[in-house]
């Protein structure tokens, strides 16, 4: 299905009016029925966690990296958040390919470093089987010792890798829809921005001792701003005027207006800004969610990616990546140091509650998660999780009852 809607001035004005309507309401809109509680076992049950790992983390498109990480032919990095490590590499035609980092002989890793530049061939260090930069077999060691008429040359097993702007996504499911179709419900609202010109500014990660969904839920609502971020997010953004947009495939948007329409982040003065930004990016915090684990709050001068990755039932990795319009040659603006540190402070404010929550949600006092109208984005995410797993495979006691279909735009 082709979707032609994009971020036009009239649509931007419509979204601004939605925020004003949110600010003025005194109750949930008529017809909004209370949402059923999310079952506590969704955060605690080991079998449910295994279902997640086998489905959404294997069959959906996941952020893998940025084109800046592959500056020349032979450049590669290893992505390790799927079922097995994947090599993402730029080939001699400047195309990006991905394949499992698994030699077709005895399964040894083809590359041993997390990132680097390969020579003309990838050579397994165990027995010397070799491959080109597209993962195609070049030959085997001591071909005479193979009894078949030809050595068993086998290509590395490919993984789907596609590009959105300068961002690279991978998907281990060969039958999944294309990345373009997967992102279409929300990507159309980013068409006006020069995403192909964004550069990678910074990367950092946090080890967090909690279930990944505790963190994901946190970044899908502004209800916590007042208490967790009183001197940061809550000073800048108006959570009571936040409008929520729900889209197919589990994607969504939380659009929070600046408390002052003329406010500009003082830490961005003089930085390059993206062309074609609208009032949505200039006077609001449009925080997009790409299902299942990517949060993208956009500002004219750049944006972070927040990605959350499950490690175990009770531990996660939260990664923060920063992207900015091309600043030309030389080092990045020194203002970035303060900007990155300020956002890290916000993330640390979130983590300070996420880790102790893991202990308290395992208490008999945790009987379920009630969600209000402002938090419906969380419920939408969990509805999509069940669809990806397959509702029939989710134990009845852990299922989420679909309620938000009429709110999906």
MOTA-V66005 format. One record per residue. N is the residue number from 1. RES is the residue in three letters. PHI is phi in radians with two decimals (NA if undefined). D_LAST is the distance of its C-alpha to the last C-alpha in Angstrom with 2 decimals. Layout:
N|RES|PHI|D_LAST + N|RES|PHI|D_LAST
This chain:
1|UNK|NA|14.40 + 2|UNK|-1.57|14.64 + 3|UNK|-1.98|11.79 + 4|UNK|-1.72|13.54 + 5|UNK|-1.05|11.34 + 6|UNK|-2.47|13.32 + 7|UNK|-1.41|14.47 + 8|UNK|-1.54|16.59 + 9|UNK|-0.98|18.65 + 10|UNK|-1.18|16.86 + 11|UNK|-1.20|13.42 + 12|UNK|-1.01|15.39 + 13|UNK|-1.11|16.98 + 14|UNK|-1.11|13.83 + 15|UNK|-1.15|12.82 + 16|UNK|-1.09|16.48 + 17|UNK|-1.15|16.44 + 18|UNK|-1.11|13.70 + 19|UNK|-1.12|16.14 + 20|UNK|-1.08|18.96 + 21|UNK|-1.14|17.42 + 22|UNK|-1.08|17.04 + 23|UNK|-1.14|20.66 + 24|UNK|-1.56|21.97 + 25|UNK|-1.27|20.68 + 26|UNK|-2.02|23.33 + 27|UNK|-2.80|21.51 + 28|UNK|-1.00|18.17 + 29|UNK|-1.11|16.39 + 30|UNK|-0.99|17.90 + 31|UNK|1.59|16.74 + 32|UNK|-1.39|15.61 + 33|UNK|-1.44|17.94 + 34|UNK|-0.98|19.75 + 35|UNK|-1.45|18.58 + 36|UNK|-1.10|21.35 + 37|UNK|-1.08|23.32 + 38|UNK|-1.28|22.81 + 39|UNK|-1.10|26.13 + 40|UNK|-1.08|28.54 + 41|UNK|-1.10|29.57 + 42|UNK|-1.12|26.40 + 43|UNK|-1.80|28.09 + 44|UNK|-2.23|31.65 + 45|UNK|-1.46|32.09 + 46|UNK|-1.15|33.65 + 47|UNK|-1.18|32.68 + 48|UNK|-1.15|28.98 + 49|UNK|-1.06|29.33 + 50|UNK|-1.13|30.98 + 51|UNK|-1.09|28.12 + 52|UNK|-1.03|25.72 + 53|UNK|-1.06|28.20 + 54|UNK|-1.43|28.56 + 55|UNK|-2.09|24.90 + 56|UNK|-1.09|22.27 + 57|UNK|-1.55|25.08 + 58|UNK|-2.18|26.39 + 59|UNK|-2.02|23.63 + 60|UNK|-1.89|20.79 + 61|UNK|-1.37|21.09 + 62|UNK|-2.18|22.82 + 63|UNK|-1.12|23.99 + 64|UNK|-1.99|27.70 + 65|UNK|3.08|29.04 + 66|UNK|-2.09|29.38 + 67|UNK|-1.06|31.39 + 68|UNK|-1.08|33.91 + 69|UNK|-1.34|35.04 + 70|UNK|-2.21|36.35 + 71|UNK|-1.26|38.48 + 72|UNK|-2.65|40.79 + 73|UNK|-0.96|41.52 + 74|UNK|1.63|42.34 + 75|UNK|-1.15|40.31 + 76|UNK|-2.61|38.45 + 77|UNK|-2.48|36.91 + 78|UNK|-1.83|36.46 + 79|UNK|-1.72|33.08 + 80|UNK|-2.16|33.78 + 81|UNK|-1.79|30.61 + 82|UNK|-1.76|30.30 + 83|UNK|-1.26|32.68 + 84|UNK|-2.80|35.45 + 85|UNK|-1.05|36.14 + 86|UNK|-2.14|34.79 + 87|UNK|-1.55|36.53 + 88|UNK|-1.93|34.36 + 89|UNK|-2.43|36.75 + 90|UNK|-1.57|37.13 + 91|UNK|-1.66|39.45 + 92|UNK|-1.20|42.07 + 93|UNK|-1.66|39.67 + 94|UNK|1.17|37.37 + 95|UNK|-1.46|34.74 + 96|UNK|-1.83|33.25 + 97|UNK|-2.12|33.98 + 98|UNK|-2.38|33.50 + 99|UNK|-2.72|35.73 + 100|UNK|-1.08|36.90 + 101|UNK|-1.41|39.76 + 102|UNK|-2.42|41.97 + 103|UNK|-1.05|45.13 + 104|UNK|-1.37|45.58 + 105|UNK|-1.58|49.12 + 106|UNK|-2.08|49.22 + 107|UNK|1.47|45.78 + 108|UNK|-1.21|46.91 + 109|UNK|-1.16|44.55 + 110|UNK|-1.38|44.84 + 111|UNK|-2.10|44.25 + 112|UNK|-1.89|45.44 + 113|UNK|-1.73|43.96 + 114|UNK|-1.19|40.43 + 115|UNK|-2.82|40.31 + 116|UNK|2.94|42.83 + 117|UNK|-2.31|44.02 + 118|UNK|-1.47|45.47 + 119|UNK|-1.28|48.42 + 120|UNK|-1.14|48.66 + 121|UNK|-2.45|48.19 + 122|UNK|-1.61|46.64 + 123|UNK|-2.07|49.58 + 124|UNK|-1.13|49.32 + 125|UNK|-1.32|51.89 + 126|UNK|-1.52|52.97 + 127|UNK|-2.24|54.43 + 128|UNK|1.49|53.56 + 129|UNK|-1.10|51.09 + 130|UNK|-2.22|49.39 + 131|UNK|-2.51|46.15 + 132|UNK|-1.52|44.94 + 133|UNK|-1.33|41.96 + 134|UNK|-1.83|39.71 + 135|UNK|1.46|40.92 + 136|UNK|-1.46|43.30 + 137|UNK|-1.15|46.62 + 138|UNK|-1.85|49.65 + 139|UNK|2.82|52.33 + 140|UNK|-2.16|53.92 + 141|UNK|-1.37|56.98 + 142|UNK|0.90|60.28 + 143|UNK|-1.01|59.04 + 144|UNK|-1.11|62.53 + 145|UNK|-1.49|61.94 + 146|UNK|-1.62|59.24 + 147|UNK|-1.39|60.82 + 148|UNK|-1.28|58.30 + 149|UNK|-1.17|59.11 + 150|UNK|-2.45|56.47 + 151|UNK|-1.01|55.03 + 152|UNK|-1.36|51.74 + 153|UNK|-1.17|49.60 + 154|UNK|-2.37|45.99 + 155|UNK|-1.23|43.05 + 156|UNK|-1.09|40.95 + 157|UNK|-1.39|37.86 + 158|UNK|-1.36|34.89 + 159|UNK|-2.14|31.47 + 160|UNK|-1.12|28.46 + 161|UNK|-2.44|27.88 + 162|UNK|-2.35|25.47 + 163|UNK|-2.13|24.72 + 164|UNK|-2.20|21.85 + 165|UNK|1.08|23.65 + 166|UNK|-1.73|26.72 + 167|UNK|-1.71|25.16 + 168|UNK|-1.86|26.28 + 169|UNK|-2.12|24.44 + 170|UNK|-2.18|26.17 + 171|UNK|-2.57|25.34 + 172|UNK|-1.47|28.10 + 173|UNK|-1.61|26.56 + 174|UNK|-1.18|27.89 + 175|UNK|-1.77|25.54 + 176|UNK|-1.20|22.22 + 177|UNK|-1.10|19.81 + 178|UNK|-1.13|20.58 + 179|UNK|-1.04|19.52 + 180|UNK|-1.04|17.89 + 181|UNK|-1.21|15.69 + 182|UNK|-1.09|15.04 + 183|UNK|-1.52|14.01 + 184|UNK|-0.88|12.25 + 185|UNK|-1.02|8.58 + 186|UNK|-1.98|10.05 + 187|UNK|-1.11|13.48 + 188|UNK|-1.08|12.76 + 189|UNK|-1.48|12.66 + 190|UNK|-1.95|16.10 + 191|UNK|-1.05|17.79 + 192|UNK|-1.32|19.78 + 193|UNK|-1.68|21.50 + 194|UNK|-1.41|24.66 + 195|UNK|-1.11|23.73 + 196|UNK|-1.24|26.68 + 197|UNK|-1.77|29.09 + 198|UNK|-1.27|28.26 + 199|UNK|-1.96|31.17 + 200|UNK|-1.35|31.57 + 201|UNK|-1.77|33.23 + 202|UNK|-2.80|33.71 + 203|UNK|-2.45|33.07 + 204|UNK|-2.64|33.98 + 205|UNK|-2.48|33.25 + 206|UNK|-2.21|33.83 + 207|UNK|-1.53|35.03 + 208|UNK|-2.21|33.51 + 209|UNK|-1.55|35.01 + 210|UNK|-2.77|31.98 + 211|UNK|-1.05|29.47 + 212|UNK|-1.01|26.71 + 213|UNK|-1.23|24.00 + 214|UNK|-1.06|25.81 + 215|UNK|-1.27|25.18 + 216|UNK|-1.05|21.61 + 217|UNK|-0.98|20.67 + 218|UNK|-1.02|22.57 + 219|UNK|-1.42|20.62 + 220|UNK|-1.77|17.23 + 221|UNK|-2.57|18.32 + 222|UNK|-1.85|20.40 + 223|UNK|-1.07|22.12 + 224|UNK|-1.61|25.16 + 225|UNK|-0.97|25.76 + 226|UNK|-1.06|28.40 + 227|UNK|-1.65|30.69 + 228|UNK|-1.49|30.24 + 229|UNK|-2.21|29.91 + 230|UNK|-1.12|31.93 + 231|UNK|-1.85|33.63 + 232|UNK|-2.17|30.89 + 233|UNK|-1.02|27.12 + 234|UNK|-1.21|27.61 + 235|UNK|-1.23|30.06 + 236|UNK|-1.77|27.60 + 237|UNK|-1.94|24.07 + 238|UNK|-1.68|23.12 + 239|UNK|-1.19|21.30 + 240|UNK|-1.27|21.17 + 241|UNK|-1.75|19.20 + 242|UNK|-1.23|16.65 + 243|UNK|-1.80|12.99 + 244|UNK|-2.00|10.50 + 245|UNK|-2.12|7.13 + 246|UNK|-1.97|6.03 + 247|UNK|-2.28|5.43 + 248|UNK|-0.98|7.64 + 249|UNK|1.15|11.33 + 250|UNK|1.49|11.37 + 251|UNK|-1.34|10.57 + 252|UNK|-2.85|9.66 + 253|UNK|-2.48|11.13 + 254|UNK|-2.05|13.68 + 255|UNK|-1.84|14.78 + 256|UNK|-1.89|18.30 + 257|UNK|-1.24|20.49 + 258|UNK|-1.12|24.10 + 259|UNK|-1.11|26.45 + 260|UNK|-2.00|28.48 + 261|UNK|-1.11|26.90 + 262|UNK|-1.69|29.89 + 263|UNK|-1.25|29.89 + 264|UNK|-2.30|30.38 + 265|UNK|-0.98|31.13 + 266|UNK|-1.11|34.94 + 267|UNK|-1.42|35.00 + 268|UNK|-2.04|33.34 + 269|UNK|-1.04|35.77 + 270|UNK|1.55|37.09 + 271|UNK|-1.32|34.66 + 272|UNK|-1.05|33.11 + 273|UNK|-2.15|29.55 + 274|UNK|-1.23|26.91 + 275|UNK|-1.21|26.93 + 276|UNK|1.24|24.16 + 277|UNK|-1.17|22.63 + 278|UNK|-2.03|20.88 + 279|UNK|-1.05|20.94 + 280|UNK|-1.10|17.97 + 281|UNK|-1.44|20.34 + 282|UNK|-1.43|23.53 + 283|UNK|-2.11|22.97 + 284|UNK|-2.47|20.32 + 285|UNK|-1.93|19.82 + 286|UNK|-1.43|16.48 + 287|UNK|-1.80|16.61 + 288|UNK|-1.41|14.36 + 289|UNK|-2.11|14.59 + 290|UNK|-1.73|15.18 + 291|UNK|-1.07|15.64 + 292|UNK|-1.76|18.22 + 293|UNK|-2.54|20.41 + 294|UNK|-2.11|19.80 + 295|UNK|-1.92|19.09 + 296|UNK|-2.29|19.12 + 297|UNK|-1.53|19.85 + 298|UNK|-1.82|20.64 + 299|UNK|-2.22|23.56 + 300|UNK|-1.00|25.31 + 301|UNK|-1.63|28.39 + 302|UNK|2.54|26.90 + 303|UNK|-2.74|24.78 + 304|UNK|-1.63|25.33 + 305|UNK|-1.81|23.79 + 306|UNK|-1.94|24.08 + 307|UNK|-2.07|24.31 + 308|UNK|-2.10|25.38 + 309|UNK|-2.16|27.49 + 310|UNK|-1.28|29.08 + 311|UNK|-1.81|32.85 + 312|UNK|-2.32|33.93 + 313|UNK|-0.97|32.69 + 314|UNK|-2.11|33.80 + 315|UNK|-2.59|33.58 + 316|UNK|-2.54|31.12 + 317|UNK|-2.09|31.17 + 318|UNK|-1.91|29.05 + 319|UNK|-1.95|29.26 + 320|UNK|-2.06|28.63 + 321|UNK|-2.13|28.71 + 322|UNK|-2.00|28.88 + 323|UNK|-2.26|28.14 + 324|UNK|-2.57|29.33 + 325|UNK|-1.01|30.01 + 326|UNK|-1.01|33.27 + 327|UNK|-1.75|36.19 + 328|UNK|1.46|38.82 + 329|UNK|-1.37|41.89 + 330|UNK|1.50|43.30 + 331|UNK|-1.27|41.91 + 332|UNK|-1.20|38.69 + 333|UNK|-1.02|38.95 + 334|UNK|-1.08|40.77 + 335|UNK|-1.07|38.14 + 336|UNK|-1.07|35.94 + 337|UNK|-1.01|38.24 + 338|UNK|-1.21|37.40 + 339|UNK|-1.11|33.68 + 340|UNK|-1.12|33.47 + 341|UNK|-1.14|35.70 + 342|UNK|-1.12|33.62 + 343|UNK|-1.23|30.44 + 344|UNK|-1.04|32.56 + 345|UNK|-1.11|33.67 + 346|UNK|-1.10|30.14 + 347|UNK|-1.07|29.62 + 348|UNK|-1.13|32.99 + 349|UNK|-1.14|32.04 + 350|UNK|-1.19|29.16 + 351|UNK|-1.12|31.53 + 352|UNK|-1.03|34.18 + 353|UNK|-1.68|32.22 + 354|UNK|-1.13|30.69 + 355|UNK|-1.17|34.12 + 356|UNK|-1.14|35.81 + 357|UNK|-1.07|32.77 + 358|UNK|-1.05|33.50 + 359|UNK|-1.28|36.83 + 360|UNK|-1.33|35.69 + 361|UNK|-1.29|32.85 + 362|UNK|-1.53|35.61 + 363|UNK|-1.42|37.37 + 364|UNK|-1.03|37.72 + 365|UNK|-1.33|36.12 + 366|UNK|-1.62|32.68 + 367|UNK|-1.90|31.45 + 368|UNK|2.55|27.68 + 369|UNK|-2.02|24.79 + 370|UNK|-1.38|23.49 + 371|UNK|-2.18|20.23 + 372|UNK|-1.64|19.32 + 373|UNK|-1.04|16.20 + 374|UNK|-1.17|16.58 + 375|UNK|-1.76|16.80 + 376|UNK|-1.11|13.79 + 377|UNK|-1.07|12.72 + 378|UNK|-1.13|15.99 + 379|UNK|-1.10|15.32 + 380|UNK|-1.02|12.08 + 381|UNK|-1.07|14.47 + 382|UNK|-1.24|17.10 + 383|UNK|-1.05|15.12 + 384|UNK|-1.17|14.57 + 385|UNK|-0.99|18.25 + 386|UNK|-1.13|19.40 + 387|UNK|-1.10|17.57 + 388|UNK|-1.18|19.29 + 389|UNK|-1.17|22.57 + 390|UNK|1.82|22.41 + 391|UNK|-0.94|22.18 + 392|UNK|-1.13|25.69 + 393|UNK|-1.51|27.11 + 394|UNK|-1.46|25.98 + 395|UNK|-0.91|28.78 + 396|UNK|-0.94|27.90 + 397|UNK|-1.22|28.85 + 398|UNK|-1.91|26.38 + 399|UNK|-1.27|23.24 + 400|UNK|-1.84|20.03 + 401|UNK|-1.30|19.01 + 402|UNK|-1.06|15.36 + 403|UNK|-2.36|13.97 + 404|UNK|-1.85|10.37 + 405|UNK|-0.94|8.85 + 406|UNK|-1.28|7.93 + 407|UNK|-1.70|6.16 + 408|UNK|-1.40|3.81 + 409|UNK|-1.44|0.00
